[in-house]
Amino acid sequence: MLLTNLTWPAIEKLPKDTPVVIPIAAIEQHGHHLPLATDSMLLAEIVRRVESA
């Protein structure tokens, strides 16, 4: 789940021991063929797959 998709009352109801992952990635150039947010997009997909596993 993404905290950004939850309301604060829903977040407040989560168990206090719920793990939190803060994905941090670089925004940098990757040549002319890839967007600046390539690392962020890859990390977002990894986090999504871990959540669904």
N, CA, C and O atoms as a CHARMM CRD file, in Angstrom:
* protein
*
  212
    1    1 MET  N      0.84200  -1.16900   0.00000 PROA 1      0.00000
    2    1 MET  CA     0.00000   0.00000   0.00000 PROA 1      0.00000
    3    1 MET  C      0.88800   1.23400   0.00000 PROA 1      0.00000
    4    1 MET  O      1.98900   1.22800   0.55100 PROA 1      0.00000
    5    2 LEU  N      0.40600   2.25500  -0.60600 PROA 2      0.00000
    6    2 LEU  CA     1.11300   3.52800  -0.59300 PROA 2      0.00000
    7    2 LEU  C      0.43400   4.45900   0.40400 PROA 2      0.00000
    8    2 LEU  O     -0.78000   4.65800   0.35100 PROA 2      0.00000
    9    3 LEU  N      1.20500   5.01700   1.29400 PROA 3      0.00000
   10    3 LEU  CA     0.62100   5.93600   2.26800 PROA 3      0.00000
   11    3 LEU  C     -0.06500   7.10700   1.58100 PROA 3      0.00000
   12    3 LEU  O     -1.04900   7.63900   2.09500 PROA 3      0.00000
   13    4 THR  N      0.44500   7.51000   0.43000 PROA 4      0.00000
   14    4 THR  CA    -0.14500   8.64300  -0.28900 PROA 4      0.00000
   15    4 THR  C     -1.54800   8.34500  -0.78700 PROA 4      0.00000
   16    4 THR  O     -2.29600   9.26700  -1.11200 PROA 4      0.00000
   17    5 ASN  N     -1.91700   7.07200  -0.85300 PROA 5      0.00000
   18    5 ASN  CA    -3.26000   6.69300  -1.30400 PROA 5      0.00000
   19    5 ASN  C     -4.23300   6.49200  -0.14600 PROA 5      0.00000
   20    5 ASN  O     -5.41100   6.21100  -0.36900 PROA 5      0.00000
   21    6 LEU  N     -3.75400   6.63400   1.08200 PROA 6      0.00000
   22    6 LEU  CA    -4.59000   6.41300   2.25900 PROA 6      0.00000
   23    6 LEU  C     -4.99300   7.73900   2.89500 PROA 6      0.00000
   24    6 LEU  O     -4.30500   8.75000   2.75700 PROA 6      0.00000
   25    7 THR  N     -6.10800   7.71100   3.58500 PROA 7      0.00000
   26    7 THR  CA    -6.50200   8.87000   4.38300 PROA 7      0.00000
   27    7 THR  C     -5.78500   8.79300   5.72600 PROA 7      0.00000
   28    7 THR  O     -5.29400   7.73000   6.10900 PROA 7      0.00000
   29    8 TRP  N     -5.72200   9.90600   6.43700 PROA 8      0.00000
   30    8 TRP  CA    -5.03300   9.85000   7.72800 PROA 8      0.00000
   31    8 TRP  C     -5.75500   8.96700   8.73000 PROA 8      0.00000
   32    8 TRP  O     -5.08800   8.34200   9.55400 PROA 8      0.00000
   33    9 PRO  N     -7.11900   8.87500   8.70900 PROA 9      0.00000
   34    9 PRO  CA    -7.75200   7.92300   9.63100 PROA 9      0.00000
   35    9 PRO  C     -7.37200   6.46800   9.31500 PROA 9      0.00000
   36    9 PRO  O     -7.20900   5.65700  10.22600 PROA 9      0.00000
   37   10 ALA  N     -7.23200   6.14000   8.02300 PROA 10     0.00000
   38   10 ALA  CA    -6.82900   4.78000   7.64900 PROA 10     0.00000
   39   10 ALA  C     -5.40400   4.49700   8.11100 PROA 10     0.00000
   40   10 ALA  O     -5.10000   3.39500   8.57000 PROA 10     0.00000
   41   11 ILE  N     -4.54400   5.48300   7.99000 PROA 11     0.00000
   42   11 ILE  CA    -3.15700   5.31900   8.44700 PROA 11     0.00000
   43   11 ILE  C     -3.11800   5.14700   9.96100 PROA 11     0.00000
   44   11 ILE  O     -2.35500   4.33400  10.48100 PROA 11     0.00000
   45   12 GLU  N     -3.93400   5.90800  10.65300 PROA 12     0.00000
   46   12 GLU  CA    -3.98100   5.82500  12.11300 PROA 12     0.00000
   47   12 GLU  C     -4.41200   4.43800  12.59400 PROA 12     0.00000
   48   12 GLU  O     -4.02200   4.01500  13.68200 PROA 12     0.00000
   49   13 LYS  N     -5.21200   3.72700  11.79400 PROA 13     0.00000
   50   13 LYS  CA    -5.70400   2.39800  12.16500 PROA 13     0.00000
   51   13 LYS  C     -4.70100   1.28600  11.87300 PROA 13     0.00000
   52   13 LYS  O     -4.89200   0.15400  12.32000 PROA 13     0.00000
   53   14 LEU  N     -3.64400   1.58600  11.13600 PROA 14     0.00000
   54   14 LEU  CA    -2.64600   0.56400  10.83800 PROA 14     0.00000
   55   14 LEU  C     -1.95800   0.12400  12.12400 PROA 14     0.00000
   56   14 LEU  O     -1.76200   0.93200  13.03100 PROA 14     0.00000
   57   15 PRO  N     -1.58900  -1.15300  12.20800 PROA 15     0.00000
   58   15 PRO  CA    -0.83000  -1.60200  13.38200 PROA 15     0.00000
   59   15 PRO  C      0.45900  -0.78900  13.52200 PROA 15     0.00000
   60   15 PRO  O      1.09400  -0.43900  12.52800 PROA 15     0.00000
   61   16 LYS  N      0.82700  -0.50300  14.73700 PROA 16     0.00000
   62   16 LYS  CA     2.01200   0.32800  14.98500 PROA 16     0.00000
   63   16 LYS  C      3.30300  -0.33200  14.51700 PROA 16     0.00000
   64   16 LYS  O      4.30700   0.35300  14.32100 PROA 16     0.00000
   65   17 ASP  N      3.29500  -1.66000  14.33300 PROA 17     0.00000
   66   17 ASP  CA     4.50100  -2.34400  13.87300 PROA 17     0.00000
   67   17 ASP  C      4.49300  -2.59500  12.36600 PROA 17     0.00000
   68   17 ASP  O      5.25400  -3.42800  11.87500 PROA 17     0.00000
   69   18 THR  N      3.64100  -1.88400  11.63000 PROA 18     0.00000
   70   18 THR  CA     3.59900  -2.01300  10.17400 PROA 18     0.00000
   71   18 THR  C      4.91600  -1.50600   9.58900 PROA 18     0.00000
   72   18 THR  O      5.31300  -0.37300   9.86200 PROA 18     0.00000
   73   19 PRO  N      5.60400  -2.33200   8.78600 PROA 19     0.00000
   74   19 PRO  CA     6.86200  -1.87700   8.18100 PROA 19     0.00000
   75   19 PRO  C      6.60700  -0.72900   7.20400 PROA 19     0.00000
   76   19 PRO  O      5.57200  -0.66800   6.54000 PROA 19     0.00000
   77   20 VAL  N      7.56200   0.15800   7.13900 PROA 20     0.00000
   78   20 VAL  CA     7.48900   1.28900   6.21800 PROA 20     0.00000
   79   20 VAL  C      8.74400   1.27700   5.36000 PROA 20     0.00000
   80   20 VAL  O      9.85700   1.16200   5.87500 PROA 20     0.00000
   81   21 VAL  N      8.56200   1.39600   4.05700 PROA 21     0.00000
   82   21 VAL  CA     9.68000   1.50100   3.12400 PROA 21     0.00000
   83   21 VAL  C      9.62500   2.89300   2.51600 PROA 21     0.00000
   84   21 VAL  O      8.60100   3.30100   1.96800 PROA 21     0.00000
   85   22 ILE  N     10.71900   3.60800   2.61600 PROA 22     0.00000
   86   22 ILE  CA    10.80400   4.93500   2.01500 PROA 22     0.00000
   87   22 ILE  C     11.73100   4.81700   0.80600 PROA 22     0.00000
   88   22 ILE  O     12.95300   4.83400   0.95000 PROA 22     0.00000
   89   23 PRO  N     11.14200   4.69600  -0.38700 PROA 23     0.00000
   90   23 PRO  CA    11.97300   4.52800  -1.58300 PROA 23     0.00000
   91   23 PRO  C     12.63600   5.85500  -1.97500 PROA 23     0.00000
   92   23 PRO  O     11.96200   6.85700  -2.21400 PROA 23     0.00000
   93   24 ILE  N     13.94100   5.83400  -2.03300 PROA 24     0.00000
   94   24 ILE  CA    14.70700   7.02000  -2.40800 PROA 24     0.00000
   95   24 ILE  C     15.59100   6.63600  -3.58500 PROA 24     0.00000
   96   24 ILE  O     16.34400   5.66500  -3.52000 PROA 24     0.00000
   97   25 ALA  N     15.49200   7.40300  -4.64800 PROA 25     0.00000
   98   25 ALA  CA    16.29000   7.11500  -5.83300 PROA 25     0.00000
   99   25 ALA  C     16.75500   8.42600  -6.46100 PROA 25     0.00000
  100   25 ALA  O     16.19100   9.49200  -6.21500 PROA 25     0.00000
  101   26 ALA  N     17.77700   8.31700  -7.25800 PROA 26     0.00000
  102   26 ALA  CA    18.34500   9.48900  -7.91900 PROA 26     0.00000
  103   26 ALA  C     17.46300   9.95600  -9.07200 PROA 26     0.00000
  104   26 ALA  O     16.76100   9.16700  -9.70500 PROA 26     0.00000
  105   27 ILE  N     17.51900  11.23300  -9.31900 PROA 27     0.00000
  106   27 ILE  CA    16.95300  11.80500 -10.54300 PROA 27     0.00000
  107   27 ILE  C     18.15400  12.37800 -11.28100 PROA 27     0.00000
  108   27 ILE  O     18.71200  13.40400 -10.89200 PROA 27     0.00000
  109   28 GLU  N     18.53800  11.69700 -12.34900 PROA 28     0.00000
  110   28 GLU  CA    19.75600  12.06700 -13.06300 PROA 28     0.00000
  111   28 GLU  C     19.63800  11.68100 -14.52400 PROA 28     0.00000
  112   28 GLU  O     18.74300  10.93300 -14.91600 PROA 28     0.00000
  113   29 GLN  N     20.53800  12.19500 -15.30800 PROA 29     0.00000
  114   29 GLN  CA    20.51600  11.88800 -16.73400 PROA 29     0.00000
  115   29 GLN  C     20.97800  10.45500 -16.98800 PROA 29     0.00000
  116   29 GLN  O     21.85600   9.92700 -16.30700 PROA 29     0.00000
  117   30 HSD  N     20.35900   9.85800 -17.98200 PROA 30     0.00000
  118   30 HSD  CA    20.71900   8.50700 -18.41000 PROA 30     0.00000
  119   30 HSD  C     20.88400   8.47500 -19.92400 PROA 30     0.00000
  120   30 HSD  O     20.54500   7.48300 -20.56900 PROA 30     0.00000
  121   31 GLY  N     21.38700   9.52100 -20.46900 PROA 31     0.00000
  122   31 GLY  CA    21.54300   9.61800 -21.91300 PROA 31     0.00000
  123   31 GLY  C     20.30100  10.23000 -22.53900 PROA 31     0.00000
  124   31 GLY  O     19.38600  10.66800 -21.84200 PROA 31     0.00000
  125   32 HSD  N     20.28600  10.25100 -23.86200 PROA 32     0.00000
  126   32 HSD  CA    19.19700  10.89000 -24.60400 PROA 32     0.00000
  127   32 HSD  C     17.95900  10.01500 -24.71800 PROA 32     0.00000
  128   32 HSD  O     16.90100  10.50400 -25.11500 PROA 32     0.00000
  129   33 HSD  N     18.06000   8.74800 -24.38600 PROA 33     0.00000
  130   33 HSD  CA    16.97000   7.80700 -24.63500 PROA 33     0.00000
  131   33 HSD  C     16.14300   7.45800 -23.39800 PROA 33     0.00000
  132   33 HSD  O     15.10700   6.80600 -23.53400 PROA 33     0.00000
  133   34 LEU  N     16.55600   7.86300 -22.21200 PROA 34     0.00000
  134   34 LEU  CA    15.82400   7.52400 -20.98700 PROA 34     0.00000
  135   34 LEU  C     15.45400   8.79400 -20.22200 PROA 34     0.00000
  136   34 LEU  O     16.17000   9.79300 -20.29200 PROA 34     0.00000
  137   35 PRO  N     14.33400   8.75600 -19.49100 PROA 35     0.00000
  138   35 PRO  CA    13.92900   9.92800 -18.70800 PROA 35     0.00000
  139   35 PRO  C     14.79500  10.11500 -17.45800 PROA 35     0.00000
  140   35 PRO  O     15.49200   9.19700 -17.02600 PROA 35     0.00000
  141   36 LEU  N     14.73600  11.30500 -16.89800 PROA 36     0.00000
  142   36 LEU  CA    15.50700  11.60700 -15.68900 PROA 36     0.00000
  143   36 LEU  C     15.10700  10.72500 -14.51800 PROA 36     0.00000
  144   36 LEU  O     15.94400  10.41400 -13.67000 PROA 36     0.00000
  145   37 ALA  N     13.86000  10.32100 -14.45500 PROA 37     0.00000
  146   37 ALA  CA    13.35200   9.55900 -13.30900 PROA 37     0.00000
  147   37 ALA  C     13.47100   8.04500 -13.48600 PROA 37     0.00000
  148   37 ALA  O     12.73700   7.29800 -12.83800 PROA 37     0.00000
  149   38 THR  N     14.36500   7.58100 -14.33400 PROA 38     0.00000
  150   38 THR  CA    14.50800   6.14400 -14.57700 PROA 38     0.00000
  151   38 THR  C     14.72200   5.36800 -13.27600 PROA 38     0.00000
  152   38 THR  O     14.05700   4.35800 -13.04600 PROA 38     0.00000
  153   39 ASP  N     15.63200   5.82300 -12.43200 PROA 39     0.00000
  154   39 ASP  CA    15.90800   5.11900 -11.17300 PROA 39     0.00000
  155   39 ASP  C     14.67700   5.08700 -10.27800 PROA 39     0.00000
  156   39 ASP  O     14.38800   4.06600  -9.65400 PROA 39     0.00000
  157   40 SER  N     13.95800   6.19300 -10.21200 PROA 40     0.00000
  158   40 SER  CA    12.74300   6.26100  -9.38900 PROA 40     0.00000
  159   40 SER  C     11.67600   5.30900  -9.90400 PROA 40     0.00000
  160   40 SER  O     10.99500   4.65200  -9.11600 PROA 40     0.00000
  161   41 MET  N     11.52700   5.23000 -11.22200 PROA 41     0.00000
  162   41 MET  CA    10.52200   4.33200 -11.80100 PROA 41     0.00000
  163   41 MET  C     10.88100   2.87600 -11.54300 PROA 41     0.00000
  164   41 MET  O     10.00500   2.07000 -11.22800 PROA 41     0.00000
  165   42 LEU  N     12.15500   2.52900 -11.67000 PROA 42     0.00000
  166   42 LEU  CA    12.58300   1.15500 -11.39800 PROA 42     0.00000
  167   42 LEU  C     12.36000   0.80200  -9.93100 PROA 42     0.00000
  168   42 LEU  O     11.86800  -0.28300  -9.62200 PROA 42     0.00000
  169   43 LEU  N     12.71300   1.70000  -9.04000 PROA 43     0.00000
  170   43 LEU  CA    12.52600   1.44700  -7.61500 PROA 43     0.00000
  171   43 LEU  C     11.04900   1.32100  -7.26200 PROA 43     0.00000
  172   43 LEU  O     10.67900   0.47700  -6.44600 PROA 43     0.00000
  173   44 ALA  N     10.20600   2.14400  -7.86200 PROA 44     0.00000
  174   44 ALA  CA     8.76400   2.05600  -7.60300 PROA 44     0.00000
  175   44 ALA  C      8.23100   0.68500  -8.00800 PROA 44     0.00000
  176   44 ALA  O      7.38000   0.12300  -7.31900 PROA 44     0.00000
  177   45 GLU  N      8.71800   0.15000  -9.10700 PROA 45     0.00000
  178   45 GLU  CA     8.27400  -1.17600  -9.54900 PROA 45     0.00000
  179   45 GLU  C      8.78300  -2.26600  -8.60600 PROA 45     0.00000
  180   45 GLU  O      8.05500  -3.21100  -8.30400 PROA 45     0.00000
  181   46 ILE  N     10.01200  -2.14300  -8.14600 PROA 46     0.00000
  182   46 ILE  CA    10.54800  -3.12000  -7.19000 PROA 46     0.00000
  183   46 ILE  C      9.71800  -3.11700  -5.91400 PROA 46     0.00000
  184   46 ILE  O      9.35900  -4.18000  -5.40800 PROA 46     0.00000
  185   47 VAL  N      9.41200  -1.94500  -5.39200 PROA 47     0.00000
  186   47 VAL  CA     8.60800  -1.83800  -4.17400 PROA 47     0.00000
  187   47 VAL  C      7.22200  -2.42700  -4.40400 PROA 47     0.00000
  188   47 VAL  O      6.69700  -3.12400  -3.53500 PROA 47     0.00000
  189   48 ARG  N      6.62400  -2.15900  -5.55800 PROA 48     0.00000
  190   48 ARG  CA     5.29800  -2.70400  -5.87400 PROA 48     0.00000
  191   48 ARG  C      5.33300  -4.22900  -5.87600 PROA 48     0.00000
  192   48 ARG  O      4.42800  -4.87200  -5.34500 PROA 48     0.00000
  193   49 ARG  N      6.37500  -4.80900  -6.47100 PROA 49     0.00000
  194   49 ARG  CA     6.48000  -6.27400  -6.53300 PROA 49     0.00000
  195   49 ARG  C      6.72700  -6.88600  -5.15400 PROA 49     0.00000
  196   49 ARG  O      6.19500  -7.95400  -4.85000 PROA 49     0.00000
  197   50 VAL  N      7.51400  -6.23200  -4.33000 PROA 50     0.00000
  198   50 VAL  CA     7.75000  -6.73200  -2.96900 PROA 50     0.00000
  199   50 VAL  C      6.44600  -6.71800  -2.19000 PROA 50     0.00000
  200   50 VAL  O      6.15100  -7.65800  -1.45100 PROA 50     0.00000
  201   51 GLU  N      5.66800  -5.66200  -2.35100 PROA 51     0.00000
  202   51 GLU  CA     4.39100  -5.57000  -1.64200 PROA 51     0.00000
  203   51 GLU  C      3.45200  -6.69700  -2.04300 PROA 51     0.00000
  204   51 GLU  O      2.74700  -7.24500  -1.19500 PROA 51     0.00000
  205   52 SER  N      3.43300  -7.04800  -3.32000 PROA 52     0.00000
  206   52 SER  CA     2.48600  -8.06000  -3.78900 PROA 52     0.00000
  207   52 SER  C      2.99100  -9.48500  -3.57600 PROA 52     0.00000
  208   52 SER  O      2.24100 -10.43900  -3.78100 PROA 52     0.00000
  209   53 ALA  N      4.24900  -9.64200  -3.16700 PROA 53     0.00000
  210   53 ALA  CA     4.81100 -10.98900  -2.96400 PROA 53     0.00000
  211   53 ALA  C      4.31300 -11.61800  -1.67900 PROA 53     0.00000
  212   53 ALA  O      4.68700 -12.74600  -1.35800 PROA 53     0.00000
